[in-house]
Amino acid sequence: MPKMNLTHFEAAFLFSLFTSVVLGVVTKRTDRDRLQYGLYVFVCFFVALFGLGWLMYFGHG
Amino acid sequence: MATEKEPKSPASSVGALAPVLALGWLIPGAGHLLLKRTGRGVLLLLAVTGMFACGLMMRGAMFQPQSGDLLTTVINTGGFLGDIASGLLYLLSVWLGYNQPDMAGHVHDYGTKFLVTAGLLNVLALVDAFEIAAGRKD
């Protein structure tokens, strides 16, 4: 089996992508709402990713 | 006296729900496919299987139930339940010897989380399939 060597960013990107798809599909009732919610969750993951990244950067001194 | 009829649900008996839940657990998205929600079923199949495959390729570890202090028990048993929720993906990877020992490193750590999260996402898909089968959702 091939081995994947990912950076933190790549791993977080894949995690956000797969999770957003599932949350979008199972949460809402119309296709339009599902697409919007999936994109919203994906953006939220990225805001949290960069926000926490900068927080750790400044917190570390 | 006229009585109002309750709205008929497409499948409310255990006999009708069980195949949807069993198939949905074994193959991610198959519950939706059985209920003719093809597009959503395929998306769930790709997302859950993709996440599980990435976890395996990152050499993530599978949890085994362990007893000990409370935290050890909760983490390992919870992780095991999360792993096994992936159904056939988990069973095949264990039977074929793809389960890895726990190793240090951020990639392996991400892989372990990917494997557990794939199972948890499959649980969400199962709940959705159940609601569709019970007539609570389109």
N, CA and C atoms of all chains as a GROMACS GRO file, in nm:
protein
  597
    1MET      N    1   0.085  -0.121   0.000
    1MET     CA    2   0.000   0.000   0.000
    1MET      C    3   0.088   0.125   0.000
    2PRO      N    4   0.055   0.222  -0.088
    2PRO     CA    5   0.137   0.344  -0.091
    2PRO      C    6   0.129   0.420   0.041
    3LYS      N    7   0.236   0.491   0.070
    3LYS     CA    8   0.237   0.566   0.196
    3LYS      C    9   0.218   0.714   0.166
    4MET      N   10   0.134   0.779   0.244
    4MET     CA   11   0.111   0.922   0.227
    4MET      C   12   0.190   0.998   0.332
    5ASN      N   13   0.270   1.090   0.287
    5ASN     CA   14   0.340   1.178   0.380
    5ASN      C   15   0.287   1.319   0.361
    6LEU      N   16   0.200   1.360   0.446
    6LEU     CA   17   0.134   1.489   0.429
    6LEU      C   18   0.184   1.590   0.532
    7THR      N   19   0.179   1.716   0.493
    7THR     CA   20   0.206   1.821   0.592
    7THR      C   21   0.080   1.839   0.677
    8HIS      N   22   0.093   1.917   0.784
    8HIS     CA   23  -0.024   1.947   0.867
    8HIS      C   24  -0.134   2.010   0.782
    9PHE      N   25  -0.094   2.102   0.695
    9PHE     CA   26  -0.192   2.173   0.615
    9PHE      C   27  -0.266   2.080   0.520
   10GLU      N   28  -0.190   1.991   0.453
   10GLU     CA   29  -0.254   1.899   0.358
   10GLU      C   30  -0.349   1.803   0.430
   11ALA      N   31  -0.306   1.754   0.546
   11ALA     CA   32  -0.390   1.662   0.622
   11ALA      C   33  -0.517   1.734   0.669
   12ALA      N   34  -0.501   1.858   0.717
   12ALA     CA   35  -0.618   1.935   0.763
   12ALA      C   36  -0.711   1.967   0.646
   13PHE      N   37  -0.653   1.991   0.527
   13PHE     CA   38  -0.736   2.018   0.409
   13PHE      C   39  -0.822   1.896   0.375
   14LEU      N   40  -0.758   1.778   0.371
   14LEU     CA   41  -0.833   1.656   0.338
   14LEU      C   42  -0.940   1.628   0.443
   15PHE      N   43  -0.903   1.645   0.569
   15PHE     CA   44  -0.999   1.621   0.678
   15PHE      C   45  -1.120   1.713   0.661
   16SER      N   46  -1.094   1.842   0.634
   16SER     CA   47  -1.202   1.938   0.619
   16SER      C   48  -1.290   1.903   0.500
   17LEU      N   49  -1.227   1.861   0.391
   17LEU     CA   50  -1.301   1.829   0.269
   17LEU      C   51  -1.398   1.713   0.292
   18PHE      N   52  -1.346   1.601   0.343
   18PHE     CA   53  -1.431   1.483   0.362
   18PHE      C   54  -1.541   1.510   0.464
   19THR      N   55  -1.505   1.578   0.572
   19THR     CA   56  -1.604   1.604   0.676
   19THR      C   57  -1.713   1.699   0.626
   20SER      N   58  -1.673   1.800   0.549
   20SER     CA   59  -1.771   1.896   0.497
   20SER      C   60  -1.871   1.829   0.404
   21VAL      N   61  -1.820   1.737   0.321
   21VAL     CA   62  -1.910   1.667   0.228
   21VAL      C   63  -2.017   1.590   0.305
   22VAL      N   64  -1.973   1.514   0.406
   22VAL     CA   65  -2.070   1.432   0.481
   22VAL      C   66  -2.166   1.521   0.559
   23LEU      N   67  -2.115   1.624   0.625
   23LEU     CA   68  -2.204   1.711   0.703
   23LEU      C   69  -2.303   1.782   0.612
   24GLY      N   70  -2.257   1.823   0.493
   24GLY     CA   71  -2.347   1.887   0.398
   24GLY      C   72  -2.456   1.791   0.352
   25VAL      N   73  -2.418   1.668   0.324
   25VAL     CA   74  -2.515   1.571   0.271
   25VAL      C   75  -2.620   1.533   0.375
   26VAL      N   76  -2.579   1.511   0.499
   26VAL     CA   77  -2.674   1.455   0.597
   26VAL      C   78  -2.753   1.561   0.673
   27THR      N   79  -2.712   1.688   0.665
   27THR     CA   80  -2.773   1.785   0.755
   27THR      C   81  -2.898   1.852   0.698
   28LYS      N   82  -2.893   1.896   0.574
   28LYS     CA   83  -3.001   1.980   0.521
   28LYS      C   84  -3.098   1.901   0.435
   29ARG      N   85  -3.204   1.969   0.392
   29ARG     CA   86  -3.313   1.898   0.324
   29ARG      C   87  -3.319   1.922   0.174
   30THR      N   88  -3.260   2.028   0.125
   30THR     CA   89  -3.259   2.049  -0.021
   30THR      C   90  -3.114   2.050  -0.070
   31ASP      N   91  -3.097   2.021  -0.199
   31ASP     CA   92  -2.961   2.015  -0.254
   31ASP      C   93  -2.889   2.149  -0.243
   32ARG      N   94  -2.964   2.257  -0.265
   32ARG     CA   95  -2.904   2.390  -0.257
   32ARG      C   96  -2.853   2.417  -0.114
   33ASP      N   97  -2.938   2.384  -0.016
   33ASP     CA   98  -2.898   2.404   0.125
   33ASP      C   99  -2.779   2.316   0.162
   34ARG      N  100  -2.778   2.195   0.106
   34ARG     CA  101  -2.667   2.102   0.136
   34ARG      C  102  -2.536   2.158   0.083
   35LEU      N  103  -2.541   2.209  -0.039
   35LEU     CA  104  -2.419   2.265  -0.098
   35LEU      C  105  -2.371   2.387  -0.018
   36GLN      N  106  -2.466   2.474   0.016
   36GLN     CA  107  -2.430   2.594   0.093
   36GLN      C  108  -2.372   2.556   0.229
   37TYR      N  109  -2.436   2.461   0.296
   37TYR     CA  110  -2.389   2.423   0.429
   37TYR      C  111  -2.253   2.353   0.423
   38GLY      N  112  -2.234   2.269   0.321
   38GLY     CA  113  -2.104   2.203   0.304
   38GLY      C  114  -1.993   2.305   0.285
   39LEU      N  115  -2.019   2.407   0.200
   39LEU     CA  116  -1.918   2.512   0.178
   39LEU      C  117  -1.895   2.591   0.306
   40TYR      N  118  -2.004   2.619   0.377
   40TYR     CA  119  -1.993   2.695   0.503
   40TYR      C  120  -1.906   2.620   0.604
   41VAL      N  121  -1.930   2.490   0.618
   41VAL     CA  122  -1.852   2.409   0.713
   41VAL      C  123  -1.705   2.407   0.672
   42PHE      N  124  -1.682   2.394   0.541
   42PHE     CA  125  -1.545   2.390   0.491
   42PHE      C  126  -1.472   2.521   0.523
   43VAL      N  127  -1.540   2.634   0.498
   43VAL     CA  128  -1.480   2.765   0.529
   43VAL      C  129  -1.456   2.777   0.680
   44CYS      N  130  -1.552   2.731   0.760
   44CYS     CA  131  -1.535   2.737   0.907
   44CYS      C  132  -1.411   2.658   0.951
   45PHE      N  133  -1.392   2.540   0.891
   45PHE     CA  134  -1.273   2.460   0.925
   45PHE      C  135  -1.147   2.541   0.897
   46PHE      N  136  -1.146   2.608   0.782
   46PHE     CA  137  -1.026   2.682   0.744
   46PHE      C  138  -1.004   2.806   0.829
   47VAL      N  139  -1.114   2.875   0.865
   47VAL     CA  140  -1.100   2.990   0.955
   47VAL      C  141  -1.042   2.942   1.089
   48ALA      N  142  -1.095   2.830   1.140
   48ALA     CA  143  -1.045   2.776   1.267
   48ALA      C  144  -0.899   2.732   1.252
   49LEU      N  145  -0.867   2.671   1.138
   49LEU     CA  146  -0.729   2.622   1.115
   49LEU      C  147  -0.629   2.737   1.118
   50PHE      N  148  -0.659   2.844   1.041
   50PHE     CA  149  -0.566   2.957   1.037
   50PHE      C  150  -0.570   3.035   1.168
   51GLY      N  151  -0.689   3.049   1.227
   51GLY     CA  152  -0.702   3.122   1.354
   51GLY      C  153  -0.621   3.056   1.464
   52LEU      N  154  -0.638   2.923   1.477
   52LEU     CA  155  -0.565   2.851   1.581
   52LEU      C  156  -0.415   2.850   1.551
   53GLY      N  157  -0.381   2.843   1.422
   53GLY     CA  158  -0.240   2.845   1.383
   53GLY      C  159  -0.172   2.975   1.427
   54TRP      N  160  -0.238   3.088   1.398
   54TRP     CA  161  -0.180   3.216   1.439
   54TRP      C  162  -0.180   3.229   1.591
   55LEU      N  163  -0.285   3.180   1.656
   55LEU     CA  164  -0.291   3.185   1.803
   55LEU      C  165  -0.173   3.111   1.865
   56MET      N  166  -0.143   2.994   1.810
   56MET     CA  167  -0.032   2.916   1.863
   56MET      C  168   0.102   2.987   1.833
   57TYR      N  169   0.109   3.050   1.714
   57TYR     CA  170   0.230   3.121   1.677
   57TYR      C  171   0.258   3.235   1.774
   58PHE      N  172   0.155   3.315   1.802
   58PHE     CA  173   0.175   3.428   1.895
   58PHE      C  174   0.189   3.381   2.038
   59GLY      N  175   0.115   3.273   2.074
   59GLY     CA  176   0.122   3.222   2.211
   59GLY      C  177   0.258   3.161   2.242
   60HIS      N  178   0.324   3.112   2.137
   60HIS     CA  179   0.451   3.046   2.159
   60HIS      C  180   0.563   3.148   2.183
   61GLY      N  181   0.540   3.273   2.145
   61GLY     CA  182   0.638   3.378   2.172
   61GLY      C  183   0.743   3.394   2.066
   62MET      N  184  -6.752   0.919   1.458
   62MET     CA  185  -6.652   1.025   1.471
   62MET      C  186  -6.534   0.997   1.376
   63ALA      N  187  -6.502   1.098   1.301
   63ALA     CA  188  -6.393   1.079   1.206
   63ALA      C  189  -6.259   1.091   1.275
   64THR      N  190  -6.174   1.001   1.244
   64THR     CA  191  -6.039   1.008   1.302
   64THR      C  192  -5.940   1.040   1.190
   65GLU      N  193  -5.845   1.123   1.227
   65GLU     CA  194  -5.743   1.159   1.128
   65GLU      C  195  -5.646   1.045   1.109
   66LYS      N  196  -5.618   1.018   0.984
   66LYS     CA  197  -5.519   0.912   0.957
   66LYS      C  198  -5.379   0.966   0.977
   67GLU      N  199  -5.296   0.885   1.042
   67GLU     CA  200  -5.155   0.926   1.056
   67GLU      C  201  -5.085   0.914   0.923
   68PRO      N  202  -4.992   1.004   0.892
   68PRO     CA  203  -4.920   0.992   0.765
   68PRO      C  204  -4.842   0.862   0.760
   69LYS      N  205  -4.856   0.797   0.647
   69LYS     CA  206  -4.790   0.666   0.633
   69LYS      C  207  -4.640   0.684   0.614
   70SER      N  208  -4.563   0.615   0.693
   70SER     CA  209  -4.418   0.622   0.672
   70SER      C  210  -4.380   0.509   0.578
   71PRO      N  211  -4.282   0.530   0.491
   71PRO     CA  212  -4.245   0.428   0.394
   71PRO      C  213  -4.194   0.300   0.458
   72ALA      N  214  -4.124   0.314   0.566
   72ALA     CA  215  -4.071   0.193   0.629
   72ALA      C  216  -4.053   0.220   0.777
   73SER      N  217  -4.148   0.175   0.857
   73SER     CA  218  -4.135   0.204   0.999
   73SER      C  219  -4.112   0.079   1.082
   74SER      N  220  -4.125  -0.040   1.022
   74SER     CA  221  -4.106  -0.162   1.102
   74SER      C  222  -3.957  -0.195   1.108
   75VAL      N  223  -3.924  -0.273   1.211
   75VAL     CA  224  -3.784  -0.311   1.230
   75VAL      C  225  -3.735  -0.390   1.109
   76GLY      N  226  -3.824  -0.475   1.055
   76GLY     CA  227  -3.787  -0.558   0.940
   76GLY      C  228  -3.748  -0.476   0.818
   77ALA      N  229  -3.809  -0.358   0.805
   77ALA     CA  230  -3.777  -0.274   0.689
   77ALA      C  231  -3.656  -0.185   0.716
   78LEU      N  232  -3.638  -0.149   0.843
   78LEU     CA  233  -3.525  -0.059   0.876
   78LEU      C  234  -3.392  -0.135   0.887
   79ALA      N  235  -3.401  -0.260   0.932
   79ALA     CA  236  -3.278  -0.335   0.958
   79ALA      C  237  -3.186  -0.348   0.837
   80PRO      N  238  -3.240  -0.382   0.717
   80PRO     CA  239  -3.148  -0.394   0.602
   80PRO      C  240  -3.079  -0.262   0.568
   81VAL      N  241  -3.152  -0.151   0.583
   81VAL     CA  242  -3.094  -0.019   0.554
   81VAL      C  243  -2.979   0.009   0.650
   82LEU      N  244  -3.002  -0.019   0.779
   82LEU     CA  245  -2.898   0.008   0.878
   82LEU      C  246  -2.780  -0.088   0.863
   83ALA      N  247  -2.810  -0.214   0.842
   83ALA     CA  248  -2.703  -0.314   0.831
   83ALA      C  249  -2.615  -0.286   0.708
   84LEU      N  250  -2.682  -0.261   0.595
   84LEU     CA  251  -2.606  -0.234   0.472
   84LEU      C  252  -2.532  -0.101   0.482
   85GLY      N  253  -2.597  -0.002   0.544
   85GLY     CA  254  -2.534   0.129   0.560
   85GLY      C  255  -2.411   0.123   0.649
   86TRP      N  256  -2.416   0.033   0.748
   86TRP     CA  257  -2.298   0.016   0.835
   86TRP      C  258  -2.186  -0.056   0.758
   87LEU      N  259  -2.224  -0.163   0.691
   87LEU     CA  260  -2.121  -0.243   0.622
   87LEU      C  261  -2.053  -0.163   0.510
   88ILE      N  262  -2.134  -0.097   0.427
   88ILE     CA  263  -2.079  -0.020   0.313
   88ILE      C  264  -2.128   0.123   0.327
   89PRO      N  265  -2.040   0.217   0.354
   89PRO     CA  266  -2.082   0.357   0.373
   89PRO      C  267  -2.162   0.407   0.252
   90GLY      N  268  -2.278   0.465   0.279
   90GLY     CA  269  -2.362   0.520   0.172
   90GLY      C  270  -2.457   0.419   0.111
   91ALA      N  271  -2.440   0.290   0.143
   91ALA     CA  272  -2.526   0.188   0.082
   91ALA      C  273  -2.670   0.197   0.131
   92GLY      N  274  -2.690   0.247   0.252
   92GLY     CA  275  -2.826   0.267   0.303
   92GLY      C  276  -2.900   0.365   0.214
   93HIS      N  277  -2.831   0.473   0.175
   93HIS     CA  278  -2.892   0.572   0.087
   93HIS      C  279  -2.917   0.514  -0.053
   94LEU      N  280  -2.823   0.434  -0.099
   94LEU     CA  281  -2.839   0.373  -0.231
   94LEU      C  282  -2.960   0.279  -0.231
   95LEU      N  283  -2.977   0.206  -0.121
   95LEU     CA  284  -3.091   0.114  -0.109
   95LEU      C  285  -3.223   0.192  -0.110
   96LEU      N  286  -3.218   0.314  -0.057
   96LEU     CA  287  -3.340   0.397  -0.052
   96LEU      C  288  -3.354   0.485  -0.176
   97LYS      N  289  -3.274   0.455  -0.279
   97LYS     CA  290  -3.278   0.526  -0.408
   97LYS      C  291  -3.234   0.672  -0.398
   98ARG      N  292  -3.151   0.703  -0.299
   98ARG     CA  293  -3.089   0.837  -0.293
   98ARG      C  294  -2.947   0.822  -0.349
   99THR      N  295  -2.940   0.803  -0.479
   99THR     CA  296  -2.814   0.762  -0.540
   99THR      C  297  -2.703   0.867  -0.525
  100GLY      N  298  -2.735   0.991  -0.557
  100GLY     CA  299  -2.633   1.096  -0.553
  100GLY      C  300  -2.573   1.111  -0.414
  101ARG      N  301  -2.660   1.117  -0.315
  101ARG     CA  302  -2.612   1.133  -0.177
  101ARG      C  303  -2.537   1.009  -0.131
  102GLY      N  304  -2.585   0.892  -0.172
  102GLY     CA  305  -2.517   0.768  -0.135
  102GLY      C  306  -2.376   0.762  -0.191
  103VAL      N  307  -2.362   0.802  -0.317
  103VAL     CA  308  -2.230   0.799  -0.380
  103VAL      C  309  -2.136   0.899  -0.312
  104LEU      N  310  -2.188   1.018  -0.281
  104LEU     CA  311  -2.105   1.117  -0.212
  104LEU      C  312  -2.057   1.065  -0.076
  105LEU      N  313  -2.150   1.003  -0.002
  105LEU     CA  314  -2.113   0.948   0.130
  105LEU      C  315  -2.010   0.836   0.115
  106LEU      N  316  -2.032   0.751   0.016
  106LEU     CA  317  -1.938   0.641  -0.009
  106LEU      C  318  -1.798   0.695  -0.038
  107LEU      N  319  -1.792   0.796  -0.126
  107LEU     CA  320  -1.661   0.851  -0.162
  107LEU      C  321  -1.595   0.920  -0.043
  108ALA      N  322  -1.673   0.997   0.032
  108ALA     CA  323  -1.614   1.074   0.142
  108ALA      C  324  -1.564   0.982   0.254
  109VAL      N  325  -1.648   0.888   0.296
  109VAL     CA  326  -1.609   0.800   0.409
  109VAL      C  327  -1.497   0.705   0.366
  110THR      N  328  -1.511   0.647   0.247
  110THR     CA  329  -1.406   0.555   0.200
  110THR      C  330  -1.276   0.631   0.175
  111GLY      N  331  -1.287   0.752   0.120
  111GLY     CA  332  -1.167   0.834   0.097
  111GLY      C  333  -1.096   0.865   0.226
  112MET      N  334  -1.174   0.902   0.327
  112MET     CA  335  -1.111   0.935   0.455
  112MET      C  336  -1.044   0.812   0.517
  113PHE      N  337  -1.112   0.698   0.508
  113PHE     CA  338  -1.056   0.575   0.565
  113PHE      C  339  -0.928   0.535   0.490
  114ALA      N  340  -0.933   0.545   0.356
  114ALA     CA  341  -0.815   0.508   0.276
  114ALA      C  342  -0.697   0.600   0.308
  115CYS      N  343  -0.725   0.730   0.322
  115CYS     CA  344  -0.617   0.823   0.358
  115CYS      C  345  -0.559   0.786   0.494
  116GLY      N  346  -0.646   0.751   0.589
  116GLY     CA  347  -0.599   0.710   0.722
  116GLY      C  348  -0.509   0.589   0.715
  117LEU      N  349  -0.547   0.492   0.631
  117LEU     CA  350  -0.464   0.371   0.616
  117LEU      C  351  -0.330   0.405   0.553
  118MET      N  352  -0.334   0.491   0.448
  118MET     CA  353  -0.210   0.525   0.377
  118MET      C  354  -0.118   0.613   0.463
  119MET      N  355  -0.176   0.682   0.561
  119MET     CA  356  -0.093   0.758   0.654
  119MET      C  357  -0.042   0.669   0.767
  120ARG      N  358  -0.073   0.540   0.755
  120ARG     CA  359  -0.029   0.441   0.855
  120ARG      C  360  -0.087   0.472   0.994
  121GLY      N  361  -0.215   0.507   0.993
  121GLY     CA  362  -0.283   0.531   1.121
  121GLY      C  363  -0.303   0.401   1.197
  122ALA      N  364  -0.310   0.410   1.327
  122ALA     CA  365  -0.326   0.290   1.410
  122ALA      C  366  -0.474   0.264   1.438
  123MET      N  367  -0.508   0.135   1.449
  123MET     CA  368  -0.644   0.096   1.490
  123MET      C  369  -0.645   0.081   1.642
  124PHE      N  370  -0.750   0.128   1.703
  124PHE     CA  371  -0.762   0.116   1.849
  124PHE      C  372  -0.807  -0.025   1.886
  125GLN      N  373  -0.761  -0.070   2.002
  125GLN     CA  374  -0.809  -0.195   2.062
  125GLN      C  375  -0.863  -0.159   2.200
  126PRO      N  376  -0.978  -0.221   2.239
  126PRO     CA  377  -1.032  -0.189   2.372
  126PRO      C  378  -0.932  -0.227   2.481
  127GLN      N  379  -0.909  -0.134   2.572
  127GLN     CA  380  -0.815  -0.160   2.682
  127GLN      C  381  -0.878  -0.115   2.812
  128SER      N  382  -0.848  -0.186   2.916
  128SER     CA  383  -0.895  -0.140   3.048
  128SER      C  384  -0.774  -0.085   3.123
  129GLY      N  385  -0.803  -0.005   3.221
  129GLY     CA  386  -0.697   0.059   3.299
  129GLY      C  387  -0.760   0.177   3.371
  130ASP      N  388  -0.693   0.291   3.368
  130ASP     CA  389  -0.757   0.408   3.427
  130ASP      C  390  -0.868   0.456   3.334
  131LEU      N  391  -0.950   0.548   3.385
  131LEU     CA  392  -1.071   0.588   3.314
  131LEU      C  393  -1.040   0.645   3.175
  132LEU      N  394  -0.937   0.731   3.170
  132LEU     CA  395  -0.904   0.795   3.042
  132LEU      C  396  -0.859   0.694   2.937
  133THR      N  397  -0.777   0.598   2.980
  133THR     CA  398  -0.730   0.493   2.887
  133THR      C  399  -0.848   0.413   2.834
  134THR      N  400  -0.940   0.377   2.925
  134THR     CA  401  -1.055   0.297   2.885
  134THR      C  402  -1.142   0.374   2.786
  135VAL      N  403  -1.170   0.503   2.819
  135VAL     CA  404  -1.258   0.583   2.734
  135VAL      C  405  -1.196   0.603   2.596
  136ILE      N  406  -1.068   0.640   2.593
  136ILE     CA  407  -1.002   0.668   2.465
  136ILE      C  408  -0.995   0.543   2.377
  137ASN      N  409  -0.950   0.432   2.436
  137ASN     CA  410  -0.930   0.313   2.354
  137ASN      C  411  -1.061   0.246   2.315
  138THR      N  412  -1.157   0.241   2.408
  138THR     CA  413  -1.285   0.180   2.373
  138THR      C  414  -1.361   0.269   2.275
  139GLY      N  415  -1.358   0.400   2.299
  139GLY     CA  416  -1.424   0.493   2.208
  139GLY      C  417  -1.361   0.489   2.070
  140GLY      N  418  -1.230   0.485   2.066
  140GLY     CA  419  -1.159   0.476   1.938
  140GLY      C  420  -1.191   0.346   1.865
  141PHE      N  421  -1.200   0.237   1.940
  141PHE     CA  422  -1.234   0.108   1.880
  141PHE      C  423  -1.374   0.112   1.819
  142LEU      N  424  -1.469   0.172   1.894
  142LEU     CA  425  -1.606   0.182   1.842
  142LEU      C  426  -1.610   0.270   1.717
  143GLY      N  427  -1.531   0.378   1.719
  143GLY     CA  428  -1.522   0.465   1.601
  143GLY      C  429  -1.464   0.391   1.482
  144ASP      N  430  -1.361   0.311   1.506
  144ASP     CA  431  -1.300   0.232   1.397
  144ASP      C  432  -1.399   0.133   1.338
  145ILE      N  433  -1.467   0.062   1.428
  145ILE     CA  434  -1.554  -0.048   1.383
  145ILE      C  435  -1.679   0.006   1.313
  146ALA      N  436  -1.711   0.134   1.337
  146ALA     CA  437  -1.828   0.194   1.272
  146ALA      C  438  -1.808   0.207   1.121
  147SER      N  439  -1.685   0.191   1.074
  147SER     CA  440  -1.662   0.197   0.928
  147SER      C  441  -1.707   0.070   0.858
  148GLY      N  442  -1.746  -0.031   0.934
  148GLY     CA  443  -1.802  -0.153   0.876
  148GLY      C  444  -1.701  -0.239   0.803
  149LEU      N  445  -1.734  -0.270   0.678
  149LEU     CA  446  -1.651  -0.361   0.599
  149LEU      C  447  -1.510  -0.306   0.578
  150LEU      N  448  -1.497  -0.175   0.571
  150LEU     CA  449  -1.363  -0.116   0.553
  150LEU      C  450  -1.273  -0.156   0.669
  151TYR      N  451  -1.326  -0.146   0.790
  151TYR     CA  452  -1.248  -0.184   0.908
  151TYR      C  453  -1.220  -0.334   0.908
  152LEU      N  454  -1.327  -0.413   0.886
  152LEU     CA  455  -1.311  -0.559   0.892
  152LEU      C  456  -1.209  -0.608   0.789
  153LEU      N  457  -1.220  -0.557   0.666
  153LEU     CA  458  -1.126  -0.598   0.561
  153LEU      C  459  -0.983  -0.558   0.594
  154SER      N  460  -0.965  -0.436   0.643
  154SER     CA  461  -0.828  -0.391   0.670
  154SER      C  462  -0.765  -0.470   0.785
  155VAL      N  463  -0.847  -0.512   0.881
  155VAL     CA  464  -0.792  -0.595   0.990
  155VAL      C  465  -0.764  -0.736   0.938
  156TRP      N  466  -0.860  -0.792   0.862
  156TRP     CA  467  -0.842  -0.929   0.811
  156TRP      C  468  -0.722  -0.938   0.716
  157LEU      N  469  -0.702  -0.834   0.638
  157LEU     CA  470  -0.592  -0.836   0.542
  157LEU      C  471  -0.460  -0.786   0.601
  158GLY      N  472  -0.462  -0.753   0.728
  158GLY     CA  473  -0.339  -0.717   0.798
  158GLY      C  474  -0.289  -0.576   0.773
  159TYR      N  475  -0.381  -0.484   0.741
  159TYR     CA  476  -0.339  -0.346   0.719
  159TYR      C  477  -0.338  -0.261   0.846
  160ASN      N  478  -0.382  -0.319   0.958
  160ASN     CA  479  -0.379  -0.239   1.081
  160ASN      C  480  -0.236  -0.225   1.130
  161GLN      N  481  -0.199  -0.103   1.160
  161GLN     CA  482  -0.060  -0.071   1.195
  161GLN      C  483  -0.044  -0.056   1.346
  162PRO      N  484   0.074  -0.084   1.396
  162PRO     CA  485   0.100  -0.051   1.536
  162PRO      C  486   0.109   0.101   1.552
  163ASP      N  487   0.081   0.147   1.672
  163ASP     CA  488   0.085   0.291   1.699
  163ASP      C  489   0.229   0.342   1.693
  164MET      N  490   0.252   0.445   1.611
  164MET     CA  491   0.387   0.499   1.596
  164MET      C  492   0.386   0.649   1.623
  165ALA      N  493   0.503   0.699   1.660
  165ALA     CA  494   0.513   0.844   1.683
  165ALA      C  495   0.523   0.916   1.549
  166GLY      N  496   0.476   1.039   1.546
  166GLY     CA  497   0.483   1.118   1.423
  166GLY      C  498   0.349   1.179   1.388
  167HIS      N  499   0.353   1.300   1.334
  167HIS     CA  500   0.225   1.369   1.313
  167HIS      C  501   0.142   1.305   1.202
  168VAL      N  502   0.208   1.244   1.101
  168VAL     CA  503   0.131   1.183   0.992
  168VAL      C  504   0.054   1.061   1.044
  169HIS      N  505   0.121   0.977   1.124
  169HIS     CA  506   0.053   0.860   1.181
  169HIS      C  507  -0.061   0.903   1.273
  170ASP      N  508  -0.037   1.010   1.346
  170ASP     CA  509  -0.137   1.061   1.438
  170ASP      C  510  -0.261   1.109   1.361
  171TYR      N  511  -0.236   1.183   1.253
  171TYR     CA  512  -0.347   1.224   1.167
  171TYR      C  513  -0.418   1.102   1.111
  172GLY      N  514  -0.342   1.003   1.070
  172GLY     CA  515  -0.401   0.881   1.012
  172GLY      C  516  -0.495   0.813   1.110
  173THR      N  517  -0.453   0.804   1.236
  173THR     CA  518  -0.538   0.743   1.339
  173THR      C  519  -0.669   0.820   1.352
  174LYS      N  520  -0.659   0.953   1.350
  174LYS     CA  521  -0.780   1.036   1.362
  174LYS      C  522  -0.867   1.021   1.238
  175PHE      N  523  -0.806   1.009   1.122
  175PHE     CA  524  -0.883   0.990   0.998
  175PHE      C  525  -0.964   0.860   1.006
  176LEU      N  526  -0.900   0.753   1.057
  176LEU     CA  527  -0.968   0.624   1.064
  176LEU      C  528  -1.089   0.630   1.156
  177VAL      N  529  -1.072   0.694   1.273
  177VAL     CA  530  -1.184   0.704   1.368
  177VAL      C  531  -1.292   0.794   1.311
  178THR      N  532  -1.250   0.906   1.250
  178THR     CA  533  -1.350   1.001   1.199
  178THR      C  534  -1.430   0.941   1.084
  179ALA      N  535  -1.366   0.857   1.002
  179ALA     CA  536  -1.440   0.790   0.894
  179ALA      C  537  -1.556   0.710   0.953
  180GLY      N  538  -1.530   0.640   1.064
  180GLY     CA  539  -1.636   0.564   1.130
  180GLY      C  540  -1.745   0.654   1.184
  181LEU      N  541  -1.705   0.766   1.243
  181LEU     CA  542  -1.804   0.857   1.301
  181LEU      C  543  -1.890   0.922   1.191
  182LEU      N  544  -1.827   0.952   1.078
  182LEU     CA  545  -1.904   1.007   0.966
  182LEU      C  546  -2.002   0.902   0.912
  183ASN      N  547  -1.961   0.776   0.917
  183ASN     CA  548  -2.054   0.670   0.874
  183ASN      C  549  -2.172   0.659   0.969
  184VAL      N  550  -2.150   0.687   1.098
  184VAL     CA  551  -2.262   0.688   1.193
  184VAL      C  552  -2.361   0.798   1.156
  185LEU      N  553  -2.309   0.916   1.118
  185LEU     CA  554  -2.397   1.025   1.075
  185LEU      C  555  -2.477   0.984   0.951
  186ALA      N  556  -2.409   0.916   0.858
  186ALA     CA  557  -2.478   0.869   0.737
  186ALA      C  558  -2.587   0.768   0.772
  187LEU      N  559  -2.557   0.682   0.872
  187LEU     CA  560  -2.656   0.583   0.916
  187LEU      C  561  -2.779   0.649   0.975
  188VAL      N  562  -2.756   0.751   1.057
  188VAL     CA  563  -2.869   0.823   1.119
  188VAL      C  564  -2.955   0.887   1.010
  189ASP      N  565  -2.890   0.945   0.910
  189ASP     CA  566  -2.963   1.007   0.799
  189ASP      C  567  -3.045   0.903   0.723
  190ALA      N  568  -2.982   0.788   0.695
  190ALA     CA  569  -3.053   0.681   0.623
  190ALA      C  570  -3.172   0.631   0.705
  191PHE      N  571  -3.153   0.622   0.837
  191PHE     CA  572  -3.261   0.579   0.925
  191PHE      C  573  -3.379   0.677   0.918
  192GLU      N  574  -3.348   0.806   0.922
  192GLU     CA  575  -3.455   0.907   0.918
  192GLU      C  576  -3.529   0.904   0.784
  193ILE      N  577  -3.456   0.879   0.677
  193ILE     CA  578  -3.521   0.869   0.545
  193ILE      C  579  -3.611   0.745   0.542
  194ALA      N  580  -3.557   0.633   0.591
  194ALA     CA  581  -3.633   0.508   0.588
  194ALA      C  582  -3.756   0.516   0.676
  195ALA      N  583  -3.746   0.591   0.787
  195ALA     CA  584  -3.859   0.603   0.879
  195ALA      C  585  -3.959   0.708   0.833
  196GLY      N  586  -3.929   0.777   0.724
  196GLY     CA  587  -4.022   0.875   0.669
  196GLY      C  588  -4.017   1.010   0.736
  197ARG      N  589  -3.914   1.034   0.817
  197ARG     CA  590  -3.903   1.164   0.885
  197ARG      C  591  -3.833   1.267   0.800
  198LYS      N  592  -3.772   1.222   0.693
  198LYS     CA  593  -3.692   1.310   0.610
  198LYS      C  594  -3.706   1.264   0.466
  199ASP      N  595  -3.691   1.358   0.373
  199ASP     CA  596  -3.703   1.321   0.232
  199ASP      C  597  -3.579   1.246   0.186
   0.00000   0.00000   0.00000
